[in-house]
């Protein structure tokens, strides 16, 4: 077995196959996969042409519950929940005109600072250069940051403040 492959096999055996290493050839542990800092998919986000119409459609016709309705500046934002799926929808941004378009995916993280530092170590393409916050969401607000995926998609890492 080639020495590099032997080193990789040793790392996988001793550290576990689900760990992510940024430099296997040098054996330096630098950053983990972002899944190490998240617990689940938190929500998907979609701007609404008409927020009231969107809420009515999802609650009355599709059976979602209105889990939260919040103000964000002059605009409103609703969280609609059905089982394990939560949709964040808001007014103030143009709704996508492309069929199937979604604005972003958000992952739930219990430690936003650790997730942010790890994302920097991974060299992710940041939309936000610092952790953002919206104090009017949920009981104590949220803290989050966004990165871009390889196709230009926005991926949010979000902590609901307890």
C-alpha positions in Angstrom: 0.0 0.0 0.0 1.3 3.5 -0.9 2.4 5.5 2.2 -0.2 8.2 1.6 -3.0 5.7 1.3 -1.7 3.9 4.4 -1.8 7.3 6.2 -5.3 8.0 5.0 -6.4 4.5 6.2 -4.8 5.1 9.6 -6.6 8.5 9.9 -10.0 7.0 9.0 -9.5 4.1 11.4 -8.3 6.2 14.3 -10.5 9.3 13.8 -13.6 7.7 12.3 -14.8 7.7 8.7 -17.4 10.5 9.2 -14.7 13.1 10.0 -13.7 15.6 7.4 -10.0 16.7 7.1 -8.8 19.5 4.9 -5.4 18.1 4.5 -5.1 14.4 4.5 -1.7 14.4 2.8 0.0 16.4 5.5 -2.1 14.9 8.3 -3.1 18.3 9.6 -6.6 18.5 11.1 -7.9 22.0 10.3 -11.7 22.1 9.8 -14.7 19.7 10.1 -17.6 19.3 7.8 -20.3 21.9 8.6 -22.6 19.0 9.5 -20.6 18.7 12.7 -22.1 22.1 13.7 -25.7 21.6 12.7 -28.5 19.4 14.0 -31.0 19.5 11.1 -32.4 21.4 8.2 -34.2 24.3 9.9 -36.2 25.9 7.1 -36.3 26.8 3.4 -36.9 30.5 2.5 -39.1 31.9 -0.3 -40.1 35.5 -0.8 -43.8 36.1 -1.3 -45.6 38.3 -3.9 -48.4 38.8 -1.3 -47.7 37.5 2.2 -51.3 37.3 3.3 -52.3 35.3 0.2 -49.3 33.0 0.8 -50.2 32.4 4.4 -53.8 31.7 3.5 -52.8 29.3 0.7 -50.4 27.3 2.8 -52.6 27.2 6.0 -56.1 26.8 4.5 -55.4 24.8 1.4 -52.3 22.8 2.3 -52.9 22.4 6.0 -49.7 24.1 7.3 -49.7 25.9 10.7 -48.7 29.5 11.0 -45.8 28.9 13.5 -44.7 32.5 13.7 -45.4 35.9 12.2 -42.8 38.6 12.8 -41.8 42.1 11.8 -38.4 42.7 10.2 -38.2 46.5 9.8 -41.2 47.6 7.7 -41.8 44.1 6.3 -43.4 40.9 7.8 -42.0 37.4 7.8 -44.0 34.2 8.4 -42.9 30.7 9.3 -45.3 28.0 8.1 -44.9 24.5 9.4 -46.1 21.1 8.3 -44.6 18.2 10.1 -40.9 18.5 9.9 -40.9 21.1 7.0 -40.8 24.8 7.8 -41.0 27.5 5.1 -39.9 31.0 5.8 -41.8 33.5 3.6 -41.5 37.2 3.6 -42.6 40.4 1.9 -40.3 43.1 0.6 -38.1 41.1 -1.9 -39.2 40.2 -5.4 -40.7 36.7 -5.7 -38.7 34.5 -8.1 -40.3 34.2 -11.5 -38.6 30.9 -12.3 -40.5 27.7 -11.6 -39.0 25.8 -8.6 -36.9 28.7 -7.4 -36.2 28.8 -3.7 -34.3 31.6 -2.0 -32.2 29.7 0.5 -31.8 26.6 2.8 -31.1 27.1 6.5 -29.4 24.7 8.8 -30.1 24.7 12.5 -26.9 25.2 14.6 -26.7 25.3 18.4 -23.3 27.2 18.3 -23.3 29.9 15.7 -19.8 31.2 16.7 -18.2 27.7 16.3 -20.0 27.2 13.0 -18.8 30.6 11.7 -15.2 30.0 12.6 -15.2 26.5 11.1 -16.8 27.9 7.9 -14.0 30.4 7.7 -11.4 27.6 8.1 -13.1 25.7 5.3 -12.7 28.7 3.0 -16.4 28.9 2.3 -17.7 31.8 0.1 -19.4 34.1 2.5 -22.4 36.3 1.7 -22.1 37.8 5.2 -18.7 38.7 6.6 -19.9 38.6 10.2 -22.7 36.9 12.2 -26.0 38.7 11.6 -29.0 38.9 13.9 -32.7 39.7 13.8 -34.0 40.3 17.3 -37.7 40.3 16.4 -37.8 36.7 15.3 -39.0 34.1 17.8 -38.9 34.8 21.5 -35.3 36.0 21.8 -34.3 36.5 18.1 -31.9 34.6 15.8 -28.2 34.8 14.9 -27.1 33.6 11.4 -24.7 33.8 8.6 -25.0 32.9 4.9 -22.6 31.3 2.4 -22.9 30.6 -1.3 -22.9 27.1 -2.6 -21.1 26.1 -5.9 -24.2 27.0 -8.0 -24.8 30.4 -6.4 -27.4 29.1 -4.0 -27.6 30.7 -0.5 -27.0 28.4 2.5 -27.8 29.8 5.9 -26.6 28.6 9.3 -29.0 29.8 11.9 -29.2 29.7 15.7 -32.5 30.5 17.4 -31.5 32.3 20.5 -32.7 30.6 23.7 
